[in-house]
Amino acid sequence: MTTTPPSSAFRSAFAAVDLGATSGRVILGRVGPDNLDLTEVHRFPNIPVRLPDGLRWDVLALFQGVLDGLREAARAGGVSSVGVDTWAVDYGLLDADGALLGAPHHYRDTRTDGVAERVWAAVSPEALYRITGLQHLPFNTVFQLASAAGSAQLGSARTLLLMPDLLVHWLTGSVGTEETNASTTGLFDARTGGWSRDVLEPLGIDPALLPPLRAPGDPAGTLLPHVAAYTGLDPRTPVTTVASHDTASAIVAVPATEPDSAYISCGTWSLAGLELDAPVLTEESRAANFTNERGVDGTIRYLRNIMGMWLFEECRRTWDQHGLPTHIPSLLADAARATPFSALIDPDAPEFMAPGDMPGRIREYCRRTGQPVPGDRGAVVRCILESLALAHRRTLRQAAGLAGRDISRVHLVGGGSRNDLLCQLTADATGLPVVAGPTEATALGNILVQARAAGLVGDLAAMRRLVAATQHLRHYGPRGDAAAWDAAAARLDSVAGG
């Protein structure tokens, strides 16, 4: 992230509210014809709370963090608009008075275990995919709603707001659902771009529960008086609809200038795939578990979710609880020295989904599959990163085949782009050059959509050219023994049953 002080070259400033699964932040972006500068003004933790009825988001603490961040942005001066992005699928329910009915459930809560079969009894998995084009993930919104069927909370609900839309509602009082996030729910028609009655009606979901859709760039309203008073922002400050699914915002900022590029948005999750003009809704695509989610300007994010740096961060959290060092550069240095391909895991195995003792689970997976058990932290980290690189390889090759596209390079954006070892391993595994960065792709995409709504930047290609020209990027060429990676990929397929 650059920290150049504001200058006359910058024409306007935009506040990006960017909430991830472990932290939130407010970033101020200043945009000019040849300048794109970011300054983080506030960061706050996102700590879920386990209640007797399950794992919940502390959404009130998150909103307070947003307000505090906007106050810091106001102090920095010149805020022209605000945009909000978060993770996907989770939601809050409002009653007839507009009050929130309890803290939203966390997608890693176990309440959706076994629910998919109940949904499929009403809408077959084949039909669900033909309509929604969505990768099967057990926590998709459609399964969360099915798990809540018959509950007092859902019975009292009059409005469902996905997480970024809930925050926008509290900032402005307006109600709507942004379409890139709507496309992750399993309730959205991938062809028509609207809510699907063919899904809602068989499942008994009242269509009135779902607000009208908004597109990135649409106005969402202005700040409520008490929000303006607390933050110090002008009450006329607009809140602009951005690509509110954080991955959709990140893809806006992929600095691709060639048409045959692939992307990996790497953070808690690795989302690897292609940008297409139309969804791929074939049975082969469903069987490969690829998703067709909306991007900016009607594009399709054709990708697969892979368990990403969550594995590494959960290991660090466990080691920290046991008083062991968790300094990232040291762990990565140990991993670089560890024996290659000693043990491999399927990052998406069900046992890695929930919080807990991740090092223990990885060792047990290796033991169960007849592999050498990683003996130290460096070996565990090496196992994670090589397994992620192999998952990147498999996913991108499948995406290219299913979409009928060639890939000449990979853009890796997000927090994972800081990890030199992961970037190099991904280049080695895929046999393709990897361009790493920008790290703050989500905030950049959020800010660029706001800037376009203000008339400061052009189309999607122009946004990406501005990112490529202004942000620090690193390049990794494939090296090492390609045959060794081929053998490792075949071994992992065997271990994972694929």
N, C-alpha and C positions, 0 to 999 in steps of 0.2 A: 504494500500500500504506500502510495506517495503521500508526503505531508507538506508539499509546497504551500507556503502561505498564500491566501487569496490575493489576486492582483487584478489589474485592470483588464487582463486578458480574459477573465472569467465573467460571463454575462449573467449567471444565475446560480442559485444553490438549491439543492433538493435534499430532503431528509428521508433516508431509507430506514424503515423499521424492519429489521431482519431477525426473525426468531428461528433458532435451530433447536434440536432435541436436547441440547445440554446448556445452551446459553442464548441470550438475546443481546442485540446491540442496536444502537442508532448510529448511523453513519451519514455524515454530511458530504454531499457530492457537489462540486462546482464544475460546471460544464461550459466550455467555450468552443469556438470553431475548430481549434486544434489542441484543446486541453480537456483533460478529464482527471480531476483530482479528488481523492477521498480522504476524509478525516474521521476517524472513529471518535465520537464525542461521549459515548456512554456504553458500558457493557454490564450485564447483570446475569446471574445464574438462572438456569431453568431446572428446577429440582422438583420432580414429581413427588406426590405424596401417596403412600399406600394407606387407604382407609379400609374399614371392615368390608365394604362392598367392592373393593378393587383398587387398581392403580389409577390415580387421577392427576391431571395437570393442575398446578396451582395458578390458575388463570388470573386471579386477582393480583398476585405478586407480579406476574408478567405484565399486566396492564400498568401497574404502578411503575415498573421499570421502563415501559414505553413512555409514560408521562414524564418521568425524570429525564429520559434521554431527549425528548422533544424540548424540554426546558433548557438543556445544555445546548441543543442546536439553536434555539432562539438567542441564547447569549452569544453564540458565534456570529449570528446576524445573517440577514438576507435570505431567509427561507422562503422559497416561492411555492413549494408544495410538499406534501407528505405522501409516501406510499408504503404499503404494508405487505410483507410476504412472510409465510411460515411453512412448516411442513404440511403434508397433505392428510386427507382421510378423516381426521378427528373433527369433532363438532361440538357446539353447545346448543342446548334447546331453550327456547324462550316461551314463556306462557302468554296468555292473552293480553297481559299488561306489559309485555316486553321485558319481564324479569327473567334472569337466568335461572334455570331449574337445575341447580347442582353443578359441581365442578365437572368439566368434560373428562371423559375416560381417556386414558393413554392407550395408544394403539398396541403397546406391548402387554396390555392386560389380557388375562386368559379367558375373558368372558366369551370370546368368539371361537374357542376351541370346539370343534365338531359342529359348528353352526352351518358351514357351507352346504352340507348335505340337505339341511332343511330348505335352504334357498333353491338348491338344484331340483328339489322335488316339485317346486312351482315353476321354475324357469331352468331348463337344462343347461349344463355348462356350455354346450355347443351353442345354444340359442343366446345365452348371456354374452358369449364372446362375439357372436355375429352382430349383436346390437352395440355393445359397449367397447369391444376391442381391448378389454382390460386384462392385464396379467392377473392370474389368480394369486392373491395374497390373502391370508386368513383374516387380516384386519381391515380390508377394504370397507368403506362406509356401508355398503349394502349388507355386509355380514354383521357389522356393529348394530345396525338398525334391526336386523332379524333377531339378534341376541336380546334386544330390548323389547321385543314384541310382547304386549300384554302388561308391561310395567306401568306403574302409576305415573312415572316421570314422562314416558313417551305419550301416555294417554292425556296428560295435561298440556303437552307441547302444542304450540301453534306455529312456530317457526324454527327451522333448523338453519344454523349459520356455521359454516366451516370456520376454522380458527382465525384465519386472517379477516374474514368477513365479520366475525364477532368483534374483533378489535376495531375495525373500521366503524362498525355500528356504535360502539362506545365512544369513538372519537367524534362522530358526526350525527348520530341518530338515524342514519339512513340504513335501509335493508336491501341487500342484493347478494348475489353469488357470482364470483369471478370465474370465467369459463375454464381457464387452465386448471384450476383446482377442482372445479365441478367434474372435469373429465377423469379424475382419479377415484370417483366415488363408486362406480359400478351402477350408477343411476342415470347416466348421460349417454345419449346416442352418438356414437362416433361418426356417423355419416351426416346426420342432420345438424349436429351442434346444439341440440336442445335436450331437456329432460325427457326421459323415455317412459311413456305410459305403458309400453310393452313389458317393462320391468316393474314399474311402480304398482300397477293394478294387480297382477298375479300375487304380489307380495303383500298386498293390503296396505301400501304406503300412500297416505293422502298426498296427492300432488300439491295441495295448498301449503304443505309443510315447507316446500322448497321455493325460495324467493326467485324473482326474475334474474336472468343472467346479465352479467356485465362483461365487456371486453377490455383487455389492457388498453389504457389510454382514456377510457370513459371517466367522466367526473363522478365522484362518489359523494360529494357534498363538501361543506365547510365545517370548521371546528365548532363544536358546541360551546356556549359561553363559558361554562365552568372549565372546560379543557383549555380554552384560550387564556382564561385568567390564571390558571395554574402554571401553564407552560411559558407564558409571556409572548406567545405567537399572536399575530394579528388574527382576530376572529374571522376575517375573510379568507384566511389561508385555505386553499383547496386541498382536499385529500383526493389524490388521483388513483384510480384503479390501475394497478400494475399487474404483471404476471405473478399472481399471489402465491402460486405453488413455487417454493423456493427453487426447485430444479428448473422450472420454466424460466424464471428470471436468470438463473445461471446460464442457460443455453443461449439467451439473448447475447450474453457477453463472451461467448466462444469466439475467439478471434480468427475464425476460418475465412480465408479468402479464396479457397479452392472448393469446387463442388463435390469432390469425392472424399471429404473428410468425415471421420467419425468423432464422437466425443465421449468422454467419461467425466461425469460430475461426481467427484469423489469427496465424501465427507463421512458422516455416520453411515450412509449408504453409498455404494458405487452404482451410479446409473449410467449404463453404457449403451450407446446406440447411434442412431442416425436421425437426421432431420429430413422428413419426407413431405411431399405435397398432398398425399392421400393416405388413409389408413390401410394396413394390410390385415385383412380379416379372414384369412384362409384357415382351414383346419390345421395345416402344417404350422402356421404361426401360433395358433392356440396351443397345440401340442408342445411347442417349444417355449411356451409361457412368456411370450412377448406382449408388451403393452403398447397401445396407441393413445397417447395423451396429447391434448392440445398444447400448441405453442403459440407464440405471438404471430399475428397476421394469418391465422388459419393453418399454420404449419402443424405437422404431426411429429411428436417426439416418439419415435419408434425405438423402444428400449426395453431392457430388463433390469429390474432391481436386483442388486447383489448386496449381500451383507458386507458393508465396507469397513471403514476404520473403527466402527463400533467394536469389532473384535479386539483390536489393539487397545482402545480406550478402556474397555471393560477389564482387560488384563492389567492395565496400569492402575485402575481403581482397586482391583483385588490386591495387587502387590503393595499399593500404598496403605491399605488397611492392615497389612501384615508388617508394616514398617520397612519395606524393601525399597531401594532407590527406583525412581521412575523417571529419571532424567531422559528425555526423548533422544537427544543426540547420542548419549551413551548406549541406550538400548539399540538404536539403529547401527551403531558401530559394532556392537556385539553380534547383531544379526548379520552384518556384512561378512564377519569372520566365521560365522557358523557354516557347517557342512551343507552344501546345496542339496535340495531335493531329498533330505533325510526322511521327512514326514510331510504329508499333504492332507488337507482337509477340504471338504465341500463347505464353503463359507455359508451356504444357505441351508445347511442341515438344521432341522427343527430345534435341536438342543442348544443352538447358539442364539436363539431369538430373545429369550428373557434375560433380564439382569441376573448376575450371579457370579460364581467362581469360574470365569472363562478359562484361565490356565488349566484348571482341573478338568473342565469339560473337553478341552482340546487334547489333553493327555489321554483321557478316557476314550475319546474318539479314535486316537491313534492305536491305543491298546486293542480296542474292539475290532479294528480293521487290520490287525496284524502288522502294523508298522512300528518302527522304532519310536519309542516315547521320548519327546523332547526333554532333555535333561536340565537345561537352564533357561533363563529368560531370553537370552539371545537366540537359542534354538526355537523357542516358542514364537518369537517375533518373526524369525526367518520363515517358519512354517506358515504364519498368517500372510506375510507379504508375497511369498511365492504362490500361495493358493489364490490370493486375490489377482495376481498377475495372470494366472492360468484361467481364472474365471473371466477376466477381461478379454483374454484371447478367444475363448470359446464363444462368449456372447457376441463379440463383434463379428466373428466369422459367421455365426449363425444369422445375425441380422443382415449382413451383406447378402448371404445366399437367399434368405426369405424375401428380401426387398429387391433382389436383382440389381444390386449396386456393387461397384468396386470401391475399395478403400485404399488411399495412398498415404494417409497420415492420421494420427490420433491426437486430438486436443484433450488434455487432461486438466480440468479446472477445479477450483474449490480448495478446501484445506489440504486434501491429499497431494496437491501439486507442490507443496513444500517438502514432501518426503522424497528426497533424491533417490533413495534406494527403491522405493515403489515405482517411481517414474522409469528408472533404468530397467527394472525387472519387467515392467509392462512393455517397454520397447523390445527387450530381449524375447519375451514370450510371444508377442504378436508378430515380430519380424518387421515392424513398421516404425518409422520415426515418430517420436512423441514430442509434442510441444506442450510444455507445462506452464500453466498460468492463464489468466490471472487467478490469484488465490481468492480474491474478494469478488468472484464472478457474480454471485447472487446479488450483492449490494449494487454492483455496477449495472446489472440488468434492470434492477428496480429503478435506479436513478435515470438510466437512459430512456426508459419508457416514459417517465415523468418529463424528461427533457424534450422528448418528441412531442408529447401532448402540449408543451409550451412553445413548440415551433422552433426549437434550437438544434435539432438533429433530424436527419432524413429517415430513410427506410431501414429495414433490418440490416441490409448489406452496409449501409453507411455507418450504422452503430458499430458494427463489427470492425470496420476499417478504423474507426476512432479508437476502439479498444486496442487493436493491433499496433497502432501508431504511438499510443501513450503508455501502455502498461508493460511491466517487465516480464519477459517470457524467456524460458530456458528450453534448450533443445537436447534431446537424447536420441542417439542413433542405436539401432540394434547391434548387439555384439555378443560374443560368446558362441556356444555350441548349439546350433539350431536343432540338431538331432537329439541333444539332451532334453530340450524343451518338448520336443515331440514325444519322447519316451515318458516324460513326466506327465504330459497331458493324457496319454493313454493310461498311465497308472492311476491318475486321479479319476478318470472316467470309470475305471474298474472298481476302485475303492468306493466311489459314490453311487455305484449301481447304474451309471449312465453309459 
